[in-house]
Amino acid sequence: MESRKSNPQIRRALCYANGNKQQERSPSVIVIGGGMAGVTAARALHDASFQVVLLESRERLGGRIHTNYSFGFPVDLGASWLHGVCNENPLAPVIGRLGLPLYRTSEDNSVLYDHDLESYALFDMDGKQVPLELVKNVGVAFETILQETDKVRRDFSEDMSVLRALSIVFERKPELRLEGLAHKVLQWYLCRMEGWFAADADTISVKCWDEEELLPGGHGLMVRGYLPVIHTLAKGLDIRLGHRVTKITRRYNGVKVTVENGKTFAADAAIITIPLGVLKSKRIKFEPKLPDWKEAAIADLGVGIENKIILHFGNVFWPNVEFLGVVAETSYECSYFLNLHKAAGHPVLVYMPAGQLARDIEKMSDEAAANFAFSQLKRILPEASSPIQYLVSRWGTEIDSLGSYSYDMVGKPHDLYERLRVPVDNLFFAGEATSSNYPGSVHGAYSTGMMAAEDCRMRVLERYGELDLFQPVMGEESPMSIPLLISRL
Ligand SMILES: Cc1cc2nc3c(=O)[nH]c(=O)nc-3n(C[C@H](O)[C@H](O)[C@H](O)COP(=O)(O)OP(=O)(O)OC[C@H]3O[C@@H](n4cnc5c(N)ncnc54)[C@H](O)[C@@H]3O)c2cc1C
C-alpha cells in the first residue's frame, strides 16, 4: 500500500523506531465495500495520509447507488433522491461542488409524502382517474389517522405493527374509517409508506417508525444520477474490484482480511461497510466471532426490499405529472410509477414495488417482471405502447446486497443502529444500517463513513502514541477555531 499524499508533518510522524533504524510506515486500513459509506471512509483516511485499500466484491463501485447508462442517459436502479435538500445535509456540499442538478419533488419533509399531493395522478383499477380533491383529502385523513396511532403506542406498553395500530384506531374511532374509493386511496398512501420503509405495514414497528431525523428542504431527485458523486469521492484511491471478502480476522496488533480467491490483506484496522443483509447471511466469517451484542443487533434490525423496474418508451403518452398511481382494495395491489419525463426529460416510467410484492416479483424473470409492471400501467392507460427497453433491479436476492435498506421491526429498539455502528476493537462499522439519525439513506451512509474514518483514525494513532502529530480527517485546510468537545456527567 502506498501513501499518495505528501505532507512533511505527516511524513515525519510516520517514522518510528525499529531497533536502531527509522522505518517509514504509515498507519493502514482496509475498507470493505465500495458503496457510499466505504468510498467516503476511504477518501477521508486517504486524505489523512493513511494507507488505504478498498475491497469491493462487485465489478463496479457504488453498491446500492447504481446508475445505468444503457438507455443513452442516466437512470438509477438504486438510490435517486437526496432526502433533505438543505445545507444541513452532510452530502449537500459534495453534490453542490459538483454542480449536479436536483429536481425537487416535494417541499415538505414528511416520510409519507416525498411528492407533493398535487403532483399525483391516481387511477382506479378500471382506469378512472381519482379526483384530485379526493387524493388531497385522503392525504390529510391519513395524517390524522397516523396521529391517532401515536395515542395507541402510548397506551400500549408493548410494541405492535403499524397495521395493527391502524386497526385499533379504526376500532376506537369508526368515523375515521374510509369507504369505497377513499378507502382505496388510503391503501395507496399506505403502499407509499411501505415503499419508504421497503417493508409491509404488518412488520414495521409503530414505536419506532418515525424515529429517523428528517432534514428540511424536501426531496430532490438526482437528475443526472448518483454515480458521479461516488466517482468523485473515489478518485485516486486504491480500489480492488472483484474482491469479495470471506473472512475477517482481528488481533491486538491488526486485522487480516481474506477474499474469495484466498488472497489476504493486512492492516492496522478495517472499516466494514457491508450491507446488513450480507452480514445477516453470515457468509463472512469473523475470527474471533463478533460479540453477542453485535450479533444480536445484526439479527434484530430489519432489512426490507424495494426494487425498480425501469420502462423506456419510444414516446410519452402519459399525463404530465410526477407520479402515476393505481389505487386498490389492499396496499399489496396498489402501484405507482415515477415519471422521469417530468424530472429529467426522458420518456421513462419507473415502477417501484416494495415489501412482499417486491419479493414476489423477484421470483420472476426480467421479462416477466417488466411485463407485470407494464400490465399495471395498461390498467390506467389502456392505449399504452409497449416499452422499447427495460431494466429490473433485484436488491433482495443479489448476493452483494441481500436487501434494499434497513428498518425498525416490531418489538425491536431503535438503538440497534447505534449498536451496529459501535466498533469492536480495530473493526469499525459504517453504512446506512449504522445510522440511527438517517437510516436507509445515502446521506446516512455518507455520514457514518465519515464517523467511522474519524473513530478509526483516533484509535490507530492513539495506539501509536502519535495522535498529536496527525491532521484530523477533515484535512489541512480546516478552520483555525474548532469547538472543544466538552461533555459532563
Ligand atoms: C431501490 C432503492 C432505492 C433507494 N432510494 C434511495 C433514495 O432515493 N435516496 C436515498 O437517500 N437512499 C435510497 N436508497 C438507499 C441507499 O441506496 C442506501 O442507503 C445507500 O446507498 C447504502 O450505502 P452503503 O455504503 O451503506 O451500502 P452499499 O451501497 O450497499 O455498499 C456496500 C458495498 O459492499 C459491497 N459488498 C457486499 N458484500 C461484500 C463482500 N463480501 N466483500 C466486499 N464487498 C462487499 C457491495 O457490493 C457494496 O458495493 C435506496 C436503495 C434502494 C435499493
The ligand as a MOL file (V3000), in Angstrom:
LIG
                    3D

  0  0  0     0  0            999 V3000
M  V30 BEGIN CTAB
M  V30 COUNTS 53 58 0 0 0
M  V30 BEGIN ATOM
M  V30 1 C -34.1800 0.6490 -4.8430 0
M  V30 2 C -33.5220 1.5650 -3.8450 0
M  V30 3 C -33.8800 2.9040 -3.8110 0
M  V30 4 C -33.2790 3.7630 -2.8970 0
M  V30 5 N -33.6020 5.0880 -2.9360 0
M  V30 6 C -32.9350 5.9440 -2.1520 0
M  V30 7 C -33.0890 7.3440 -2.3490 0
M  V30 8 O -33.7980 7.7900 -3.2490 0
M  V30 9 N -32.3990 8.1830 -1.5190 0
M  V30 10 C -31.5790 7.7130 -0.5280 0
M  V30 11 O -31.0030 8.5340 0.2030 0
M  V30 12 N -31.3820 6.3810 -0.3690 0
M  V30 13 C -32.0230 5.5000 -1.1620 0
M  V30 14 N -31.7700 4.1610 -1.0570 0
M  V30 15 C -30.8670 3.6890 -0.0010 0
M  V30 16 C -29.4070 3.9460 -0.3630 0
M  V30 17 O -29.1640 3.4620 -1.6620 0
M  V30 18 C -28.5020 3.2350 0.6330 0
M  V30 19 O -28.8720 3.5990 1.9450 0
M  V30 20 C -27.0310 3.5620 0.4660 0
M  V30 21 O -26.6520 3.6500 -0.8890 0
M  V30 22 C -26.2270 2.4770 1.1730 0
M  V30 23 O -24.8540 2.7370 1.0800 0
M  V30 24 P -23.8450 1.7880 1.8870 0
M  V30 25 O -22.4740 2.2450 1.6020 0
M  V30 26 O -24.2940 1.6900 3.3040 0
M  V30 27 O -24.0910 0.3250 1.2910 0
M  V30 28 P -23.8460 -0.2200 -0.2200 0
M  V30 29 O -24.0810 0.8650 -1.1970 0
M  V30 30 O -24.6770 -1.4460 -0.3660 0
M  V30 31 O -22.3110 -0.5860 -0.2030 0
M  V30 32 C -21.8400 -1.7830 0.3340 0
M  V30 33 C -20.8410 -2.3800 -0.6460 0
M  V30 34 O -20.3290 -3.5920 -0.0890 0
M  V30 35 C -20.1140 -4.4910 -1.1630 0
M  V30 36 N -20.0310 -5.8390 -0.6230 0
M  V30 37 C -21.0270 -6.6770 -0.2560 0
M  V30 38 N -20.5180 -7.8350 0.1890 0
M  V30 39 C -19.1590 -7.7250 0.1140 0
M  V30 40 C -18.0790 -8.5940 0.4290 0
M  V30 41 N -18.2880 -9.8090 0.9330 0
M  V30 42 N -16.8120 -8.1610 0.2010 0
M  V30 43 C -16.5680 -6.9300 -0.3190 0
M  V30 44 N -17.5620 -6.0730 -0.6370 0
M  V30 45 C -18.8440 -6.4570 -0.4000 0
M  V30 46 C -21.3200 -4.2590 -2.0550 0
M  V30 47 O -21.0930 -4.7350 -3.3680 0
M  V30 48 C -21.4700 -2.7520 -1.9800 0
M  V30 49 O -20.7720 -2.1010 -3.0130 0
M  V30 50 C -32.3230 3.2730 -1.9790 0
M  V30 51 C -31.9500 1.9350 -2.0280 0
M  V30 52 C -32.5290 1.0840 -2.9570 0
M  V30 53 C -32.0940 -0.3530 -3.0110 0
M  V30 END ATOM
M  V30 BEGIN BOND
M  V30 1 1 1 2
M  V30 2 1 2 3
M  V30 3 2 2 52
M  V30 4 2 3 4
M  V30 5 1 4 5
M  V30 6 1 4 50
M  V30 7 2 5 6
M  V30 8 1 6 7
M  V30 9 1 6 13
M  V30 10 2 7 8
M  V30 11 1 7 9
M  V30 12 1 9 10
M  V30 13 2 10 11
M  V30 14 1 10 12
M  V30 15 2 12 13
M  V30 16 1 13 14
M  V30 17 1 14 15
M  V30 18 1 14 50
M  V30 19 1 15 16
M  V30 20 1 16 17
M  V30 21 1 16 18
M  V30 22 1 18 19
M  V30 23 1 18 20
M  V30 24 1 20 21
M  V30 25 1 20 22
M  V30 26 1 22 23
M  V30 27 1 23 24
M  V30 28 2 24 25
M  V30 29 1 24 26
M  V30 30 1 24 27
M  V30 31 1 27 28
M  V30 32 2 28 29
M  V30 33 1 28 30
M  V30 34 1 28 31
M  V30 35 1 31 32
M  V30 36 1 32 33
M  V30 37 1 33 34
M  V30 38 1 33 48
M  V30 39 1 34 35
M  V30 40 1 35 36
M  V30 41 1 35 46
M  V30 42 1 36 37
M  V30 43 1 36 45
M  V30 44 2 37 38
M  V30 45 1 38 39
M  V30 46 1 39 40
M  V30 47 2 39 45
M  V30 48 1 40 41
M  V30 49 2 40 42
M  V30 50 1 42 43
M  V30 51 2 43 44
M  V30 52 1 44 45
M  V30 53 1 46 47
M  V30 54 1 46 48
M  V30 55 1 48 49
M  V30 56 2 50 51
M  V30 57 1 51 52
M  V30 58 1 52 53
M  V30 END BOND
M  V30 END CTAB
M  END
